Amino acid sequence: MKIKPLADRVLLKQAKAETKTASGIIIPETAQEKTQEAIVEAVGPGTEKDKITVSTGDRVMYDKYAGTQIKMDGEDYLIVKMSDIIAVIER
C-alpha cells in the first residue's frame, strides 16, 4: 500500500525510541517515552498559503500531540500538517 499526502500534509515514519541509556541501562518498552523525531516519507504538493519546506528523507521534530497515527505494513506512521513540524534535524 502507498500513501500520498494531500495539500500541506506530510507523511512521517516515527523514529524508534531509545532502548538504552548512555550509561548502558536498558529501558523497558513500557517505560520508553514516545519520541518526537521522525523521517519524512512523503510530502503533499502544498498550498499557496502553506508551502512545503521539507523533503523526503529529512529527519524532523514535530509537535507532541500532532497528526493522525496510522499503521501500514506493520510500521507506525504519522500524517501531520506542515505547520506541526517544528524543526529539521541536521547531523
C-alpha positions in Angstrom: 0.0 0.0 0.0 1.2 3.5 -0.8 0.0 6.7 0.8 0.3 10.1 -0.9 -0.4 13.1 1.4 -2.6 15.9 0.1 -2.3 19.7 0.4 0.0 20.7 3.2 0.3 17.3 4.8 3.5 15.3 5.4 3.8 11.5 6.0 6.3 10.7 8.7 7.8 7.4 9.8 8.3 7.6 13.5 11.8 7.0 14.8 12.4 4.2 17.3 12.6 5.2 20.9 15.9 4.8 22.7 16.1 1.4 24.3 19.3 2.0 26.3 20.6 5.0 28.3 24.1 6.5 27.7 25.4 4.5 30.6 24.1 1.2 29.3 20.9 0.8 31.3 18.2 -1.0 29.3 14.8 0.9 29.3 11.8 -1.5 29.2 9.3 -0.8 26.3 6.6 0.2 28.8 8.8 3.0 30.2 10.0 4.4 26.9 8.8 7.9 26.1 7.3 8.4 22.7 9.9 10.2 20.5 9.0 13.3 18.6 11.5 12.6 15.9 10.6 11.1 12.5 11.8 10.6 9.0 9.8 12.3 6.1 8.5 9.5 3.9 6.3 11.6 1.5 5.0 15.2 1.1 1.9 16.7 -0.3 2.1 19.4 -3.0 1.5 22.2 -0.5 -0.9 25.2 -1.0 -0.4 28.8 -1.9 -0.7 29.7 1.7 1.2 26.7 3.2 4.4 25.8 1.3 6.2 22.5 1.9 9.7 23.2 3.3 10.8 19.6 4.0 11.7 16.9 1.6 11.7 13.1 1.6 14.4 11.7 3.8 14.7 14.7 6.1 14.8 13.9 9.9 12.4 16.3 11.6 11.0 17.1 15.0 7.2 17.6 15.4 4.7 18.8 18.0 3.9 16.2 20.7 0.2 15.8 20.0 0.2 16.5 16.3 -1.2 14.4 13.5 -3.0 11.2 12.8 -1.3 7.9 13.6 -1.7 5.1 11.1 -0.2 1.6 10.8 0.9 0.3 7.4 2.7 -2.9 6.7 3.5 -3.3 10.4 5.2 0.1 10.7 3.9 3.2 12.5 3.4 6.4 10.5 2.1 9.8 11.3 0.3 12.3 8.9 0.9 15.8 10.1 0.3 19.3 8.7 3.4 21.1 7.6 2.9 23.7 10.4 3.2 20.8 13.0 6.8 20.2 12.0 8.9 22.4 14.3 12.5 21.6 13.2 14.7 19.8 10.7 17.5 17.9 12.4 20.8 18.0 10.7 23.6 15.6 11.8 
